[in-house]
Each structure stands twice: as structure tokens, then as C-alpha cells.
Amino acid sequence: MARYTESSCRLCRRENAKLFLKGDRCYTDKCAFERRPYPPGQHGRGRKKFSDYAIQLREKQKTRRIYGVLENQFRRYFQIADRKKGITGENLLFLLEKRLDNVVFLMGFAVSRNQARQLVNHGHVRVNGRKVDVANYQVKVGDKIQIKEKSRKNTGIQEALELSSKRGGLPQWLEVNPDAMEGVIKAEPTREDVRVSVNEQLIVELYSK
């Protein structure tokens, strides 16, 4: 499977926003975006004017990188969102929010979405008592998400739970019991629950051209 293997901090600088791809490091003074808040490369400091298309493209790229989704998969999410009832942009965000790796991250079992994706892919996560090792699995209301019993002493997961308070609490559509390392999907997410800083309308405009 294709994946990005270069510096994650370059992505934050390229999108001119903190994407929180490095977990705890993003909350310290070691954060590369805090130290160099301009795009990477020789001309990163130069002031540029962006066309409407460039602004829309950067918003799509930023959203895709936040959730760790490849281009073709992101386009498929948009197509699904466009066919659903409701506002296409919000439908897109809800599909991304309900990915299993994102839910594992939001519940505090991982310090980043990348680490959450590894936990899922390596079989450390159970959904309703069954192993699910597909990161893009779409959770549903009532689903119980658990860390498998043999993995609950994993130091990475325990450290993630301790650091989860830095992220500003749990979204209202989720409920977590950190001692039992399990959580429940209480409801469908709303736009107010989506905490990533994106303008989904720009993405809709991009794909509608």
C-alpha cells in the first residue's frame, strides 16, 4: 500500500497549519511549524498570490493529510458524500470522522492518527468483540471499540491516554472508559463535533469544477 514516508513536519509547513501528525511533539516547542511557520524549500519565505483554484486545492490537500487518506480514496469519499442526503461538504467530513483509525485517535488510544492506523492494522483493536484490522472501517452508532486484552499493557497506548487531555476533551458523539480501554459510539457526529480546521465548501467547489 502506498504511504508517505518523508518528514511529517514538512506537510504542516506546506499547508501553513498545524496538522498534529507527530503526536505529543506537536504540543511542544520542538514543533517544526512553530519554529519555521513558512513553506519548506528555497522560496518558502516568498510572498505569493494564490488563485481560487490553488486555495481550493490546498484545502483539499490539508484535509487529506490530516486524516492520512490517499488521493483516490479521498475522491471516493467525496463521491459517496455527494450521493448522500444533506450537505455534501459536511457528509464528507462525517465519513472521515467515522473512520476507525480516526475514532481510535479521538478516544485517546493513540497520540496521532498515524499511530491509530498502525494499532488497527496490527490487530490491536476490537469492534463489538471482533478484530477489525481495516483502518477505513466505518463505525456506526452503538459500536463498542476496545483495545484487545493482550494489548492493554502497551506503553504507547497508556502514554497516549495520559496525553489525550491536551487535545481538548472528547467529542460529544463518543464515550470512553479509559480504565477499561473501551469506548462507545453514542451518536452521529455533527459539524460542531469536527475539530479539524478545514473549510469543506472549498473542497466541494474544487470537485465541482
Buried (B, 14 or more C-beta within 10 A) or exposed (E): EEEEEEEBBBBBBBBEBBBBBBBBBBBEEEBBBEEBBBBBEEEEEEEEEEEEEEBBBBBBBBBBBBBBBEEEEBBBBBEBBBEEEEBBBBBBBBBBBBBBBBBBBBBBBBBBBBBBBBBBBEEBBBBEEEEBEEBBBBBEEEBBBBBBEEBBEBEBBBBBBEBBEEBEEBBEBBBBEBEEBBBBBEEEBEEEBBEBEBBBBBBBBBBEE
